[in-house]
C-alpha cells in the first residue's frame, strides 16, 4: 500500500481495519509523520450521504448506488442498521463496480446509534483508491439495513474520502 493510503488510515485513528484494493485487510500503520497526517485529514470530505432524520424501515427496496466522475481515495463507509431499535451485529460492507468487480467485503465495526442502540452504525475505515465509475454498496445484512422515503428506498450510507 502507498504511504498516502496509510496516512488516511492513521488520521481516522484506525484500530479496526484498513480498506485495501484486495479482499485482504491490512492493519493501519501506526508511525506516520504528523505533517502528512494534517495534510490528508484536511482533505477528507463527505462524498455520499443519503441519510436523514426521519423514521426508518428495514430492508432496502432498491440498490444503493453512486457515481464518481473522477477517482477518489475512499476513507470511510458507514451503513445504518436501526433494526427497530435493536441494532444488528456488525457484518461486512463492500462495493461492486459497473463491471461486476467486487471491492471487499470488509469487516465492519459496530458503533452505537441514537439512544444507545447497539451496533446501529457499521463502519469500515482505511484508504482505497477508487477509479471513476458507478458503484453499488454491498451490505451483509440487508434485512436490518435501514431505508426510508428520504433515501428513496436505498440503504442508508455515508461515504467519506478525498480527491487527489
Secondary structure in CASP SS format (residue, H / E / C, confidence):
PFRMAT SS
TARGET T0000
AUTHOR 0000-0000-0000
METHOD secondary structure of the structure
MODEL  1
X C 1.00
X C 1.00
X H 1.00
X H 1.00
X H 1.00
X H 1.00
X H 1.00
X H 1.00
X H 1.00
X H 1.00
X H 1.00
X C 1.00
X C 1.00
X C 1.00
X C 1.00
X C 1.00
X C 1.00
X C 1.00
X C 1.00
X C 1.00
X C 1.00
X C 1.00
X C 1.00
X C 1.00
X C 1.00
X C 1.00
X C 1.00
X C 1.00
X C 1.00
X C 1.00
X C 1.00
X C 1.00
X C 1.00
X H 1.00
X H 1.00
X H 1.00
X H 1.00
X H 1.00
X H 1.00
X H 1.00
X H 1.00
X C 1.00
X C 1.00
X C 1.00
X E 1.00
X E 1.00
X E 1.00
X E 1.00
X E 1.00
X C 1.00
X C 1.00
X C 1.00
X C 1.00
X C 1.00
X C 1.00
X C 1.00
X E 1.00
X E 1.00
X C 1.00
X C 1.00
X C 1.00
X E 1.00
X C 1.00
X C 1.00
X E 1.00
X E 1.00
X E 1.00
X E 1.00
X C 1.00
X C 1.00
X C 1.00
X E 1.00
X E 1.00
X E 1.00
X E 1.00
X E 1.00
X E 1.00
X E 1.00
X E 1.00
X E 1.00
X C 1.00
X C 1.00
X H 1.00
X H 1.00
X H 1.00
X C 1.00
X C 1.00
X C 1.00
X C 1.00
X C 1.00
X C 1.00
X E 1.00
X E 1.00
X E 1.00
X E 1.00
X E 1.00
X E 1.00
X C 1.00
X C 1.00
X C 1.00
X C 1.00
X E 1.00
X E 1.00
X E 1.00
X E 1.00
X E 1.00
X E 1.00
X C 1.00
X E 1.00
X E 1.00
X E 1.00
X C 1.00
X C 1.00
X H 1.00
X H 1.00
X H 1.00
X C 1.00
X C 1.00
X C 1.00
X C 1.00
X E 1.00
X E 1.00
X E 1.00
X E 1.00
X E 1.00
X E 1.00
X E 1.00
X E 1.00
X E 1.00
X E 1.00
X C 1.00
X C 1.00
X E 1.00
X E 1.00
X E 1.00
X E 1.00
X E 1.00
X E 1.00
X E 1.00
X C 1.00
X C 1.00
X C 1.00
X C 1.00
X C 1.00
X C 1.00
X E 1.00
X E 1.00
X C 1.00
X H 1.00
X H 1.00
X H 1.00
X C 1.00
X C 1.00
X E 1.00
X C 1.00
X C 1.00
X E 1.00
X E 1.00
X E 1.00
X E 1.00
X E 1.00
X E 1.00
X C 1.00
X C 1.00
END
